[in-house]
Amino acid sequence: MKHNTKYNYAHGSSSTDHGARTYDIAGMRLPSVTTILAKTKDQQYINRWKQTVGREEAERIKDYASRRGTAMHKFIEKHIQGVGYDDLTPMGREARTMAHQIINQGLAPVQEYFGSERTLYYPGLYAGATDLVCIHDEMETVVDFKQANQPKRREWIGDYFLQIAAYAMAHDYVHKSNIQQAIIMLCTADNYYQEFKIQGIDLMREKHKFLKRLDMYHDLKFDEKEQANVGYIDFEQDRTDKKA
């Protein structure tokens, strides 16, 4: 796969504190796209699932899926870069077969790529790491690789669309590009490949939806700050009353 150096991507570092990820990039500390979506997500379905399987089992499933996803991403990243890589652990073998489905089916129309595992940011608002920016069927495209235990329906993956729409918006703003489509390439544990695309007005709609979630995130952060300030004032008043 040919590497096109048209875009010069900035380097940034990320850190996670109490489940919230931030990026330090271009002199700014910005919340991650995934943190924004996680903090503003309706948790009812997730909470019901945890109650059904039990919290300990739910954490085990989430942890395993996360590590498998990381391994799958690494296989795909090394393939794009043309670097030899293998993982002979049981999880590695599982992740490798899933990665090959995405490589063989999802990446077949990709003529060239601009960046793989690159940090993108919208100044003053948010940042994140996109899996791939490329030419797909002759269109500049943002791609995100996903893995799942079972196949997904389009209506179940709304936050996936918001995530890649946010990356497309950031890319266009910083690099003056024209990202024409965003694609979710997903493979299940039993090697079933799925692909979900958004283009044109649908992509624009998802960008607007993400901006609304961004507003919700900042409202929540403001409320948390106000509550913390009230707690501090109450604590100081209590100390004053005791001294009196």
C-alpha positions as CSV (number, residue, x, y, z in Angstrom):
1,M,0.0,0.0,0.0
2,K,1.5,3.3,-1.1
3,H,2.1,6.0,1.6
4,N,1.0,9.5,0.4
5,T,2.7,12.3,2.5
6,K,0.2,14.9,1.5
7,Y,-0.7,15.7,5.1
8,N,1.8,16.5,7.9
9,Y,0.3,15.1,11.1
10,A,1.1,16.6,14.5
11,H,2.5,14.4,17.3
12,G,0.7,14.3,20.6
13,S,0.6,12.3,23.8
14,S,-2.3,10.9,25.7
15,S,-3.0,10.1,29.3
16,T,-5.8,8.5,31.2
17,D,-7.0,9.5,34.6
18,H,-10.0,7.9,36.3
19,G,-11.2,6.6,33.0
20,A,-11.0,9.9,31.2
21,R,-8.4,10.3,28.4
22,T,-6.9,13.6,27.4
23,Y,-4.4,14.5,24.7
24,D,-1.6,17.0,24.9
25,I,-1.1,18.3,21.4
26,A,-0.1,21.6,19.9
27,G,0.2,23.2,23.4
28,M,-3.4,22.2,24.3
29,R,-4.8,19.6,26.6
30,L,-8.0,18.3,25.0
31,P,-10.5,15.6,25.9
32,S,-10.6,12.5,23.7
33,V,-13.5,11.8,21.4
34,T,-14.0,8.5,23.1
35,T,-14.2,10.1,26.5
36,I,-16.7,12.7,25.3
37,L,-18.9,10.0,23.9
38,A,-18.6,7.7,26.9
39,K,-19.4,10.5,29.4
40,T,-22.6,11.5,27.4
41,K,-23.8,8.0,26.5
42,D,-27.1,6.6,27.7
43,Q,-25.9,3.9,30.1
44,Q,-29.3,2.0,30.5
45,Y,-28.5,-0.8,28.1
46,I,-25.0,-1.3,29.5
47,N,-26.2,-1.3,33.1
48,R,-28.9,-3.9,32.2
49,W,-26.3,-6.1,30.5
50,K,-24.0,-5.9,33.6
51,Q,-26.9,-6.9,35.8
52,T,-27.7,-9.8,33.6
53,V,-24.2,-11.3,33.4
54,G,-22.9,-10.0,36.7
55,R,-20.4,-7.1,37.1
56,E,-17.4,-9.4,37.5
57,E,-18.1,-11.3,34.3
58,A,-19.0,-8.1,32.5
59,E,-15.5,-6.7,33.4
60,R,-13.9,-9.9,32.3
61,I,-15.6,-9.8,28.9
62,K,-14.8,-6.1,28.4
63,D,-11.2,-6.6,29.3
64,Y,-10.7,-9.5,27.0
65,A,-12.4,-7.7,24.1
66,S,-10.3,-4.6,24.7
67,R,-7.0,-6.6,24.6
68,R,-8.2,-8.6,21.6
69,G,-9.1,-5.3,19.8
70,T,-5.7,-3.9,20.6
71,A,-4.0,-6.9,19.2
72,M,-6.1,-6.9,16.0
73,H,-5.3,-3.2,15.5
74,K,-1.6,-3.9,15.7
75,F,-1.8,-6.6,13.1
76,I,-3.6,-4.2,10.7
77,E,-1.3,-1.3,11.5
78,K,1.8,-3.4,10.7
79,H,0.3,-4.7,7.5
80,I,-0.4,-1.1,6.3
81,Q,3.2,-0.1,7.2
82,G,4.5,-3.2,5.4
83,V,6.3,-4.5,8.5
84,G,6.4,-8.1,9.5
85,Y,4.6,-9.0,12.7
86,D,3.1,-12.0,14.5
87,D,1.7,-12.9,17.9
88,L,1.6,-16.6,18.6
89,T,-0.4,-16.4,21.8
90,P,-4.0,-17.8,21.7
91,M,-5.4,-14.3,21.7
92,G,-2.9,-13.2,19.1
93,R,-4.0,-16.0,16.8
94,E,-7.6,-15.1,17.2
95,A,-6.9,-11.4,16.6
96,R,-4.7,-12.2,13.5
97,T,-7.6,-14.1,11.7
98,M,-9.9,-11.2,12.5
99,A,-7.4,-8.7,11.2
100,H,-7.0,-10.7,8.0
101,Q,-10.7,-10.4,7.3
102,I,-10.5,-6.6,7.5
103,I,-7.3,-6.5,5.5
104,N,-8.6,-8.9,2.7
105,Q,-12.1,-7.4,2.4
106,G,-12.1,-3.9,3.9
107,L,-8.7,-2.6,2.6
108,A,-9.0,-4.1,-0.9
109,P,-10.3,-0.8,-2.4
110,V,-7.6,1.3,-0.6
111,Q,-5.2,2.6,-3.2
112,E,-3.0,4.6,-0.8
113,Y,-3.0,6.0,2.7
114,F,-2.1,9.3,4.3
115,G,-1.7,8.2,7.9
116,S,-2.2,5.2,10.1
117,E,-2.8,5.4,13.9
118,R,-2.5,9.2,13.7
119,T,-3.6,11.8,16.3
120,L,-6.2,14.3,15.0
121,Y,-7.5,17.3,16.9
122,Y,-9.8,20.2,16.6
123,P,-8.1,23.2,18.3
124,G,-9.7,24.0,21.6
125,L,-12.3,21.3,21.4
126,Y,-11.2,17.6,21.2
127,A,-8.6,15.1,20.0
128,G,-8.4,11.4,19.2
129,A,-6.4,8.8,17.3
130,T,-7.9,7.6,14.0
131,D,-7.0,4.2,12.6
132,L,-6.5,5.2,9.0
133,V,-6.8,8.1,6.6
134,C,-6.7,6.9,3.0
135,I,-7.9,7.0,-0.5
136,H,-10.8,4.4,-0.6
137,D,-12.6,4.0,-4.0
138,E,-11.0,7.3,-5.1
139,M,-12.4,9.2,-2.1
140,E,-10.5,10.7,0.8
141,T,-11.7,8.6,3.7
142,V,-11.4,8.2,7.5
143,V,-11.5,4.5,8.6
144,D,-12.0,3.0,12.1
145,F,-11.4,-0.7,12.7
146,K,-13.7,-2.4,15.2
147,Q,-14.1,-5.9,16.6
148,A,-17.1,-7.4,18.3
149,N,-18.3,-10.7,19.8
150,Q,-21.4,-10.7,17.6
151,P,-22.6,-8.9,14.4
152,K,-23.9,-5.4,14.7
153,R,-26.9,-3.7,13.3
154,R,-26.5,-0.2,11.9
155,E,-28.8,1.3,14.5
156,W,-26.7,-0.2,17.3
157,I,-23.5,1.7,16.4
158,G,-24.5,5.3,16.5
159,D,-21.5,6.3,18.6
160,Y,-19.1,4.7,16.1
161,F,-20.5,7.0,13.4
162,L,-20.1,10.0,15.8
163,Q,-16.5,9.0,16.5
164,I,-15.4,8.9,12.9
165,A,-17.4,12.0,12.0
166,A,-15.5,13.9,14.7
167,Y,-12.2,12.7,13.2
168,A,-13.3,13.7,9.7
169,M,-14.3,17.2,11.0
170,A,-11.0,17.6,12.8
171,H,-9.0,16.5,9.8
172,D,-10.8,18.9,7.5
173,Y,-10.3,21.8,9.9
174,V,-6.6,21.4,10.6
175,H,-5.5,20.1,7.2
176,K,-7.9,22.0,4.9
177,S,-8.9,18.6,3.5
178,N,-12.2,17.3,2.1
179,I,-12.9,14.0,3.7
180,Q,-15.7,12.6,1.6
181,Q,-16.6,9.4,3.5
182,A,-16.1,7.6,6.8
183,I,-16.1,3.8,7.1
184,I,-16.4,1.4,10.0
185,M,-14.7,-1.9,9.2
186,L,-15.8,-4.5,11.8
187,C,-15.0,-8.1,12.3
188,T,-16.6,-10.5,14.8
189,A,-14.9,-13.2,16.9
190,D,-16.1,-15.8,14.4
191,N,-14.5,-13.9,11.5
192,Y,-17.7,-12.3,10.0
193,Y,-16.8,-9.0,8.3
194,Q,-19.1,-6.0,8.3
195,E,-18.7,-2.6,6.7
196,F,-20.7,0.6,7.5
197,K,-20.2,3.8,5.4
198,I,-21.4,7.4,5.8
199,Q,-21.1,10.0,3.1
200,G,-22.4,13.4,2.1
201,I,-25.4,14.7,4.1
202,D,-25.3,11.6,6.4
203,L,-21.7,12.5,7.3
204,M,-22.6,16.1,7.9
205,R,-25.5,15.0,10.1
206,E,-23.3,12.9,12.3
207,K,-20.9,15.8,12.7
208,H,-23.7,17.9,14.0
209,K,-24.8,15.1,16.4
210,F,-21.3,14.9,17.7
211,L,-21.1,18.7,18.4
212,K,-24.3,18.3,20.4
213,R,-22.7,15.6,22.5
214,L,-19.7,17.8,22.9
215,D,-22.0,20.5,24.3
216,M,-23.4,18.0,26.7
217,Y,-19.9,17.0,27.8
218,H,-19.0,20.6,28.7
219,D,-22.3,21.0,30.5
220,L,-21.5,18.0,32.6
221,K,-18.0,19.2,33.3
222,F,-19.4,22.6,34.4
223,D,-21.9,20.9,36.7
224,E,-19.1,18.8,38.2
225,K,-17.0,21.9,38.8
226,E,-19.9,23.7,40.4
227,Q,-20.7,20.8,42.7
228,A,-17.0,20.6,43.7
229,N,-17.0,24.4,44.4
230,V,-20.2,24.1,46.5
231,G,-18.6,21.2,48.5
232,Y,-15.5,23.3,49.1
233,I,-17.6,26.3,50.3
234,D,-19.6,24.0,52.6
235,F,-16.4,22.5,54.0
236,E,-14.9,26.0,54.7
237,Q,-18.2,27.2,56.3
238,D,-18.2,24.1,58.5
239,R,-14.6,24.9,59.7
240,T,-15.6,28.5,60.4
241,D,-18.7,27.4,62.4
242,K,-16.6,25.0,64.5
243,K,-14.0,27.7,65.3
244,A,-16.8,30.1,66.3
